[in-house]
Amino acid sequence: MKLIEPPPEWSDLLKEGKIFELLQQPEVKTFIQRINDRYLYWDEMKYHSRPTVLDEGAAWTIIKISRLSQMRYLSLIAKNGKEFEYWLPDCVQRALHFIDQNATGQILIDEPDIGAERDRYIISSLMEEAIASSILEGAATTRNRAKEMLREGRKPKTRGEVMILNNYETMKRIKEHSTQELSIDLLCELQAAITRNTLEDPSASGRFRREDEDIRVINQMDGSILHTPPPAKELYSRIKSLCQFANETSEETFIHPVIKGIILHFWLAYEHPFVDGNGRTARALFYWFLMKQKYWLIDYLPISRIILKAPAKYKMAFLYSEEDDRDLTYFIKYNLRAFRLSIEDLKKYIARKQTELREARKLLIRIPGLNHRQQELINHALHHPDASYTLLRHMSTNGIVYQTARTDLFGLVEKKLLIPAKHGRMYVFHPHPDLSKKLR
């Protein structure tokens, strides 16, 4: 990932004295609206068409002036002692409106045909989030291999697989903490769970970094330093402020819950309080906060999967916010987009699942007495005749106990839809070769 280009010192350009006259010109107002609607950083803005009366420097100065009057200041303090800030331009307001309309969970409640799929989808979503969040932090594995490990209940074989399993188990337990207030102990507990058995120094799990531990964010392309976090000696007071911000409920200083969750995500990553696991802990903190705020659709949204599709843009959003006068709007805009795309993916899943269930119902009508888990498995087998199924996989995919899984699979054997085979001490089930004929 390339280093970003620092913006020019816009305040120096005010001395020319013509800026405020330019702000009154219609074509300049249109330019401001166009740039702010996409909330472009300097290195993107300078390549966009602009009024002939503006050179690059004047254009950036005008953009900064238009933003400055809209900013809200936070208790998040940068290393230089200045406050971080943010704005809610139209592009952010639109994204928040979309999320508030769709993130209440009604999207699943109103779909009776897939009601039985909720638990399965939550488990799949948690797996996807755990995998993507870990790969973002360097877990060396593939999505398919990692998901197979989680579904089969196989013990992890590599450090990357341990990272993914830790993240998955942590994500499953986050909801248990959703009634608690944020505390240093809770943050350390999350990081300890995420990093268990993955650190070179096991004692670094569940504690803040020490002054003798030089922790920086490094550009893997060229070894340059992207971010140096605040000194370790300041961490306790700084993280205490983060917890206080998370727990505040004052109506006088209302911050939209999704915006607040994104700020917490950025804040923890900026402080980088741990030797390792900071990114995964920051994303887990975002999930925890939205669950606490009753955005329970977050259970179904593997947002890190969206981030993983373009990880450089995620990192650039961090750098833009730190470089451009501590403006968190860049990071907020990026994360709202990932949130929205996750919801859109869920809607596509629901539409696809409805079609599959209608088709499966036509075929399975001749086989009465199948529960929704058995129907889903047979529907999968019809499309994947070479697939195999195990008790552990059926348990982990559906969130059920051993006896329920055994009843499901051997029930399908009795109906001659699956064929069991013994591999050592483990049963493996295969679709019957004539499965399609049996259902037609």
C-alpha positions in Angstrom: 0.0 0.0 0.0 1.4 3.4 -1.0 1.8 6.2 1.5 -0.8 8.9 1.2 0.1 12.4 0.0 -0.2 15.0 2.8 -2.6 17.8 1.9 -1.2 21.3 1.5 -1.3 23.7 4.5 -4.6 25.3 3.6 -4.6 27.9 6.3 -1.6 29.6 4.6 -3.7 30.1 1.5 -6.2 32.2 3.3 -3.7 35.1 3.3 -4.3 35.6 -0.4 -7.6 37.2 0.6 -9.7 36.1 -2.4 -11.1 32.9 -0.9 -14.2 34.3 0.6 -15.1 36.1 -2.6 -14.8 32.8 -4.5 -17.1 31.1 -2.0 -20.0 33.2 -3.3 -19.7 32.1 -6.9 -22.3 29.6 -8.1 -19.8 27.3 -9.9 -17.7 27.2 -6.8 -20.7 26.3 -4.6 -21.5 23.4 -7.0 -17.9 22.2 -6.9 -18.0 22.2 -3.1 -21.2 20.2 -3.0 -19.9 17.7 -5.5 -16.6 17.1 -3.6 -18.3 16.9 -0.2 -21.0 14.6 -1.4 -18.3 12.0 -2.0 -16.1 13.4 0.8 -12.9 13.2 -1.2 -9.4 13.5 0.3 -6.9 15.9 -1.1 -5.2 13.3 -3.3 -8.5 12.5 -5.0 -10.0 16.0 -5.1 -7.0 17.5 -7.0 -7.7 15.4 -10.0 -11.4 16.3 -10.3 -12.6 19.0 -12.6 -12.9 22.4 -10.9 -13.9 26.0 -11.8 -11.2 27.8 -13.8 -10.9 30.4 -11.0 -9.5 27.8 -8.6 -6.1 26.3 -8.6 -5.4 23.1 -6.6 -4.5 25.0 -3.4 -7.4 27.3 -3.5 -9.8 24.4 -4.2 -8.6 22.5 -1.2 -8.8 25.6 1.0 -12.4 26.2 0.0 -13.3 22.6 0.7 -11.6 22.8 4.1 -13.5 26.0 5.0 -16.8 24.4 4.0 -16.1 21.5 6.2 -14.7 23.4 9.2 -18.0 25.1 10.0 -19.8 21.7 10.2 -17.4 19.8 12.4 -18.3 18.3 15.8 -15.4 17.8 18.2 -14.8 14.6 20.2 -13.1 13.8 23.5 -10.7 11.6 21.4 -7.4 13.4 21.6 -4.5 12.9 19.1 -0.9 12.6 20.1 -0.4 16.3 19.5 -3.1 17.1 22.0 -5.7 18.2 19.5 -9.2 16.8 19.2 -10.5 14.5 16.6 -13.6 15.7 14.8 -16.2 14.6 12.3 -19.0 15.8 10.1 -22.2 14.2 8.8 -22.4 15.3 5.1 -25.3 14.2 2.9 -23.5 10.9 1.9 -23.2 9.9 5.5 -26.8 11.0 6.4 -28.1 8.8 3.5 -26.1 5.8 4.6 -27.4 6.2 8.2 -31.0 6.5 7.0 -30.6 3.2 5.0 -29.1 1.4 8.0 -31.7 2.6 10.4 -34.4 1.4 8.0 -32.9 -2.0 7.5 -30.9 -2.9 10.7 -33.8 -3.5 13.1 -34.0 -7.2 12.2 -37.5 -6.9 10.6 -35.9 -8.0 7.3 -35.9 -11.6 8.6 -39.0 -11.5 10.8 -41.1 -10.5 7.8 -39.9 -13.5 5.8 -41.7 -16.6 7.2 -40.3 -18.9 4.5 -36.8 -18.4 5.8 -37.5 -18.0 9.5 -36.0 -21.4 10.2 -32.8 -20.3 8.5 -32.0 -17.6 11.1 -29.8 -19.7 13.3 -27.9 -21.2 10.4 -27.3 -17.8 8.8 -26.1 -16.3 12.1 -23.6 -19.1 12.5 -22.4 -18.7 8.9 -22.1 -15.0 9.4 -20.1 -15.3 12.5 -17.8 -17.7 10.7 -17.3 -15.3 7.8 -16.6 -12.4 10.2 -14.1 -14.4 12.2 -12.3 -15.5 9.0 -12.2 -12.2 7.2 -11.2 -10.2 10.4 -8.3 -12.7 11.0 -7.1 -12.7 7.4 -7.1 -8.9 7.5 -4.6 -9.3 10.3 -2.3 -11.8 8.5 -3.9 -15.2 9.2 -2.3 -17.3 6.4 -5.2 -19.5 5.1 -8.0 -19.5 2.7 -11.6 -18.7 3.4 -12.8 -22.2 2.2 -10.2 -24.1 4.3 -11.0 -22.0 7.4 -14.7 -22.4 7.0 -14.2 -26.2 6.6 -12.2 -26.3 9.8 -15.0 -24.5 11.7 -17.8 -26.6 10.3 -16.1 -29.9 10.8 -15.0 -29.0 14.3 -11.4 -29.8 13.3 -8.6 -28.7 15.6 -6.6 -25.8 14.1 -3.2 -26.8 12.6 -1.6 -23.4 12.1 -1.3 -20.1 13.9 -3.7 -18.6 11.3 -6.3 -21.2 12.0 -5.9 -20.7 15.7 -6.5 -16.9 15.1 -9.7 -17.7 13.2 -11.0 -20.2 15.8 -10.3 -17.7 18.6 -12.1 -14.9 16.7 -15.1 -17.2 16.0 -15.4 -18.3 19.7 -15.1 -14.6 20.8 -17.7 -13.4 18.3 -20.2 -16.1 19.6 -19.7 -14.9 23.2 -19.9 -11.1 22.5 -23.6 -11.0 23.0 -23.2 -12.3 26.6 -21.4 -9.0 27.3 -24.0 -6.7 25.6 -25.6 -5.6 28.8 -22.3 -4.6 30.4 -20.7 -1.2 30.3 -17.4 -1.0 28.6 -14.4 -1.3 30.9 -10.7 -1.9 30.6 -11.2 -5.4 32.0 -13.7 -6.2 29.3 -11.4 -5.0 26.6 -8.5 -7.0 28.0 -10.8 -10.0 28.2 -11.8 -9.7 24.5 -8.1 -9.3 23.4 -7.0 -12.3 25.5 -9.7 -14.5 23.9 -8.8 -13.3 20.4 -5.0 -13.8 20.9 -5.0 -17.0 22.9 -2.1 -19.3 21.9 -1.0 -17.1 19.0 1.5 -14.7 20.6 5.3 -15.1 20.7 5.1 -13.8 24.3 2.0 -15.4 25.9 2.2 -12.9 28.8 1.1 -10.2 26.3 -2.3 -11.7 26.1 -4.9 -9.7 28.1 -2.7 -6.7 29.0 -1.7 -3.4 27.6 1.7 -3.0 25.9 4.6 -1.8 28.1 6.9 1.0 27.5 9.7 -1.3 26.4 7.5 -2.8 23.7 7.9 -0.8 20.5 4.6 -1.3 18.7 4.0 0.4 15.4 1.9 -0.1 12.3 4.2 -1.0 9.4 3.6 -0.8 5.7 4.3 -4.4 4.5 5.2 -3.2 1.0 8.3 -1.2 1.9 8.7 -1.3 5.7 7.7 2.3 6.2 5.9 3.4 9.4 2.2 4.1 8.8 1.2 4.8 12.4 3.0 5.3 15.7 0.5 5.0 18.6 0.5 7.1 21.7 3.1 6.3 24.4 2.4 3.2 26.6 2.6 5.3 29.8 -0.6 7.2 28.7 -2.7 4.1 27.8 -4.5 3.7 31.0 -5.9 7.2 31.1 -6.6 7.3 27.3 -8.4 3.9 27.3 -10.4 5.0 30.4 -11.6 8.0 28.3 -12.6 5.6 25.5 -14.7 3.6 28.0 -16.3 6.7 29.4 -17.2 7.8 25.8 -18.7 4.4 25.1 -20.8 4.4 28.3 -22.1 8.0 28.1 -25.8 8.4 27.5 -26.2 12.2 27.8 -28.9 13.6 25.5 -27.1 16.9 25.3 -24.2 15.4 23.3 -26.1 12.8 21.3 -24.1 10.8 18.8 -25.9 8.4 16.5 -25.2 4.9 17.8 -23.7 3.6 14.5 -21.4 6.6 14.3 -20.4 6.1 17.9 -19.6 2.4 17.2 -17.4 3.4 14.2 -15.6 6.0 16.4 -14.9 3.4 19.0 -13.5 1.1 16.3 -11.2 3.9 15.1 -10.3 5.0 18.6 -9.1 1.6 19.8 -7.1 1.0 16.6 -5.5 4.5 17.0 -4.5 3.8 20.6 -3.2 0.3 19.7 -3.1 -0.6 23.4 -2.1 -4.3 22.9 1.0 -6.0 21.5 -1.2 -7.8 19.0 -4.9 -8.3 18.1 -5.7 -4.6 18.1 -7.6 -4.7 14.7 -9.6 -7.8 15.6 -10.4 -6.3 19.0 -11.5 -3.0 17.5 -13.8 -4.7 15.1 -15.2 -6.9 17.9 -15.8 -3.7 19.9 -17.8 -2.3 17.1 -20.0 -5.4 17.0 -20.4 -5.4 20.8 -21.5 -1.8 20.8 -24.1 -2.2 18.1 -25.5 -5.2 19.9 -25.7 -3.2 23.1 -27.6 -0.5 21.1 -30.1 -3.1 19.9 -28.9 -3.2 16.3 -29.3 -7.0 16.5 -29.2 -7.4 12.7 -25.4 -7.0 13.2 -25.5 -10.8 14.0 -26.2 -11.4 10.3 -23.6 -9.0 8.8 -20.0 -10.1 8.3 -18.8 -6.6 7.6 -15.1 -7.6 7.6 -15.9 -9.7 4.5 -16.7 -6.5 2.7 -13.5 -4.9 4.0 -11.4 -7.8 2.9 -12.4 -7.3 -0.7 -10.4 -4.0 -0.7 -8.3 -3.9 2.5 -6.1 -1.1 1.2 -9.2 1.3 1.2 -9.8 0.4 4.8 -6.3 1.3 5.8 -6.4 4.4 3.7 -9.6 5.6 5.6 -7.5 5.3 8.8 -4.7 7.3 7.3 -6.9 10.0 5.7 -8.6 10.6 9.1 -5.3 10.9 10.9 -3.5 13.0 8.3 -6.2 15.5 7.4 -6.6 17.5 10.6 -7.9 14.4 12.6 -11.1 14.3 10.4 -12.9 11.0 11.2 -15.5 11.6 8.5 -13.3 9.6 6.0 -13.3 6.5 8.3 -17.0 6.9 9.1 -18.0 7.1 5.4 -15.9 4.0 4.6 -17.4 1.9 7.4 -21.0 3.0 6.6 -20.5 1.8 3.1 -19.3 -1.6 4.3 -22.3 -1.8 6.6 -24.7 -0.9 3.8 -23.1 -3.5 1.4 -23.4 -6.2 4.1 -27.1 -5.4 4.4 -27.5 -5.6 0.6 -25.7 -9.0 0.6 -28.2 -10.2 3.2 -31.1 -9.1 1.1 -29.7 -10.9 -1.9 -29.3 -14.0 0.3 -32.9 -13.8 1.4 -34.1 -13.6 -2.2 -31.9 -16.5 -3.3 -33.0 -18.6 -0.3 -36.6 -18.0 -1.0 -36.2 -19.2 -4.6 -34.3 -22.3 -3.4 -36.8 -23.1 -0.7 -39.7 -22.9 -3.2 -37.9 -25.2 -5.6 -37.0 -27.6 -2.8 -40.5 -27.6 -1.4 -41.8 -28.9 -4.8 -39.4 -31.8 -4.7 -39.6 -32.6 -1.0 -43.3 -32.7 -0.9 -43.1 -36.5 -1.6 -41.0 -37.0 1.5 -43.1 -35.9 4.5 -41.8 -35.4 8.0 -38.5 -33.7 7.2 -37.5 -30.8 9.5 -36.0 -27.6 8.1 -32.4 -28.8 8.8 -33.0 -32.0 6.9 -34.7 -30.1 4.0 -31.8 -27.7 3.7 -29.3 -30.6 3.7 -31.1 -32.5 1.0 -31.5 -29.3 -1.0 -27.8 -28.8 -0.8 -27.1 -32.5 -1.7 -29.3 -32.1 -4.9 -27.0 -29.3 -6.1 -23.8 -31.0 -4.8 -24.1 -34.7 -5.4 -20.4 -35.3 -4.5 -20.7 -33.6 -1.1 -20.3 -35.4 2.2 -21.8 -34.7 5.6 -20.7 -35.5 9.2 -22.3 -35.2 12.6 -19.8 -32.5 13.6 -20.5 -30.4 10.5 -24.2 -30.7 10.9 -23.9 -29.7 14.6 -21.7 -26.6 13.9 -23.7 -25.5 10.8 -27.0 -25.5 12.7 -25.9 -24.8 16.2 -27.4 -28.1 17.6 -26.3 -30.8 20.0 -24.9 -34.2 19.0 -28.1 -36.2 19.6 -30.1 -33.8 17.4 -27.6 -34.1 14.6 -27.5 -37.9 14.9 -31.3 -38.0 14.7 -31.4 -35.7 11.7 -28.8 -37.6 9.6 -29.8 -41.2 10.5 -33.4 -40.1 9.8 -32.3 -39.3 6.3 -30.6 -42.7 6.1 -33.8 -44.4 7.1 -35.6 -42.6 4.3 -32.9 -43.8 1.9 -31.8 -40.2 1.0 -28.3 -40.5 2.5 -25.9 -43.4 2.6 -23.6 -43.7 5.7 -20.0 -44.9 5.6 -17.6 -45.5 8.5 -14.2 -43.7 8.4 -12.4 -44.8 11.4 -14.6 -43.9 14.4 -16.5 -41.2 12.4 -19.6 -41.6 10.2 -19.6 -39.8 6.9 -22.8 -39.5 5.0 -23.2 -39.2 1.2 -26.2 -38.4 -1.0 -27.9 -41.4 -2.4 -26.8 -41.9 -6.1 -30.5 -41.8 -7.1 -31.4 -38.9 -4.9 -32.9 -36.8 -7.7 -35.0 -39.7 -8.9 -36.3 -40.4 -5.4 -37.6 -36.9 -5.2 -39.3 -36.7 -8.6 
